[in-house]
Amino acid sequence: MPKKVTITDIANLVGVSKATISYYLNGNTHKMSLETREKIRQTIEATGYQPNKIARSLVTKDTKTIGVVIADITNPFISSVIKGITDTCTSKGYTVTFTNSDNQEEIEQENIARLKQQNVSGIIIDTVDANSPNISQLAFDKTVMVDRQAKKLRLDTVVSNNRESTVNFLREMKKAGYQEIYFVSFPIEGISTREMRYQGFMEEVTEDSSHLLILEEPGVEKRIYDLIQKAKDKIAFFTMNGPTLLAFMKIVNKTSFRYPEDFGLGSYEDLAWMDVLNPNVSCIRQDSYQIGVLAARHLLAKLKKEKSSSSPKLLVVPSESVIRNSF
């Protein structure tokens, strides 16, 4: 087995001290000549030297690890967010550690504590409850939140333009001649994404609560059937996200009603199977990958002190309407 190249070997080959090599590896090169920096770079490249991350972290207090706290790993939206985070962190020399809270605040709190014990450099959190006291234990300068936002912003947060994109999509439904539109959701209160999308609905369609259909409420299936059967104008349903659309389709598929013949249909979130359905479903497409990229970039910039602010920022990634054949 070939001998592993050490920092001492690099120092001897370049003709400088180990301290100089250490300064180079840790980015402290401002007092170093361009010639010395280039010679170190070439020697490291030629020898294939790999710094000892554990030893390096003891010196720099930076483990080069980002902890990610996910509310529900089964949520299809989050997979692209995770990829965006991973791709960005890996390209900058950071590893990523993921935890799943299974939509339970107690588990989320344990996950945060575990990541802190591992001395991660920073945390990106897709939280169960953005307004939870759990959030107060997170360091402002080492944390970024994604997807859900608190009523009073405490952390830098990356979100979709939920309200605005819902308004724009519903205008397309209205242009297509739908006079009677209903908002379909699971319980809304306390979940910012649902609240913001419903605000967009109320702004563009109506504040009449009879146009809100909560799928877990008793009698909602019969109500949906009756609305379609008795509609005098063109009727449409807007579902809050992909899982809501799936649950709604299970209800209407028990009947002979079909879209777009009997009702119009649209949804927030664009999942692969929505384009495969016949007819395929019009939707609002979130750039979930870019949400992950932006969250990671912003956090890494904060860790490098490239971003400094004492007040939390809301970073918005625009969504787009994708009009297909469902209305």
Sequence and secondary structure as in RCSB ss.txt:
>XXXX:A:sequence
MPKKVTITDIANLVGVSKATISYYLNGNTHKMSLETREKIRQTIEATGYQPNKIARSLVTKDTKTIGVVIADITN
PFISSVIKGITDTCTSKGYTVTFTNSDNQEEIEQENIARLKQQNVSGIIIDTVDANSPNISQLAFDKTVMVDRQA
KKLRLDTVVSNNRESTVNFLREMKKAGYQEIYFVSFPIEGISTREMRYQGFMEEVTEDSSHLLILEEPGVEKRIY
DLIQKAKDKIAFFTMNGPTLLAFMKIVNKTSFRYPEDFGLGSYEDLAWMDVLNPNVSCIRQDSYQIGVLAARHLL
AKLKKEKSSSSPKLLVVPSESVIRNSF
>XXXX:A:secstr
      HHHHHHHHTS HHHHHHHHTT  TTS HHHHHHHHHHHHHHT    HHHHHHHHS   EEEEEES TT 
HHHHHHHHHHHHHHHHTT EEEEEE TT HHHHHHHHHHHHHTT SEEEEE S TTSGGGGGS GGGEEEES   
SS  S EEEE HHHHHHHHHHHHHHTT  EEEEEES  TT HHHHHHHHHHHHHT   GGGEEETTSTTHHHHHH
HHHHH SS EEEEESSHHHHHHHHHHHTTSS  TTTT EEEEES  HHHHHSSS  EEEE  HHHHHHHHHHHHH
HHHTTSS  SS  EEEE  EEE  S  
